[in-house]
Amino acid sequence: MNCRRLVPCFIAFLVVLALPASAERLEASVDTQEQLRQLIANADRSESHKARDQYRHPFETLTFMGIDPGETVVEIFPGGQGGWYRAIIEPLIAAGGGRYFPVRGRSGWPRSEAKAVPYGEVDIVLVFRAHGFLIYDAPAEDHVADIFRMIKPGGHMGIVDHAGDEDVEQDPTGRNGYVNESYFRAMAEAAGFELVRTSAVNRNPKDNKHHPRGVYSLPPTLSGPDKDEHRKIGESDRFTHLYRKPE
């Protein structure tokens, strides 16, 4: 037996074992990125949806999440058939042979299992600005724990949400619509998730988080006074996280 030939292989094996968790889910492939570009630029996509791209960065966000058209994907509270992210994700997954499952609001979830979702088989659960269940649709912990149950070992959860002021304790009633980044991370880790990586792609330093009607003062709702000033701020400051369910 040639030991010299075995040593480099053994060292390489150790290096693979030593890779951090973030290396276990790569960003979206070059082919998938091209598909995303085409779907985002699609002429059939509404102008009202396209107007939000400058704030929501769908290409960068889904690339960061490592979206894969061949996977089983769940989206939490995506809205109807024309939901903002759903209109991009669902056709991407359909074209790639994967499976897409929306978990609609007012569906009884998580008091009962999300209808049709194959628990324990999901590759990734995506949560986009579904802050209602995180703060004022109590108990929020039950929602996160059930997402954990959906995901297969080694699978992932990606979330983008309105980032609260970390100097202010999280309001459990969520009146202002913001979710403290540390608050959600603690909840996710308590459920068993491991943080893989974060992204600043959806950050907005113009948002000081202190508006007359909270996040709802900002676009697209613009429910408060000073609409012109709030248009200048743009949409909310948002945290973007990717978590992993351990093997």
Sequence and secondary structure as in RCSB ss.txt:
>XXXX:A:sequence
MNCRRLVPCFIAFLVVLALPASAERLEASVDTQEQLRQLIANADRSESHKARDQYRHPFETLTFMGIDPGETVVE
IFPGGQGGWYRAIIEPLIAAGGGRYFPVRGRSGWPRSEAKAVPYGEVDIVLVFRAHGFLIYDAPAEDHVADIFRM
IKPGGHMGIVDHAGDEDVEQDPTGRNGYVNESYFRAMAEAAGFELVRTSAVNRNPKDNKHHPRGVYSLPPTLSGP
DKDEHRKIGESDRFTHLYRKPE
>XXXX:A:secstr
  HHHHHHHHHHHHHHHH  GGGGS    HHHHHHHHHHHH TTS HHHHTTHHHH HHHHHHHHT  TTSEEEE
ES  STT TTHHHHHHHHHHHT EEEEE TTS TTTS  TT  TT EEEEEEES HHHHHTSS HHHHHHHHHHH
EEEEEEEEEEEEB  TTS   TT TT  B HHHHHHHHHHHT EEEEEE TT  TT  S  TTGGGGSTTT  SS
 HHHHHHH S  EEEEEEE   
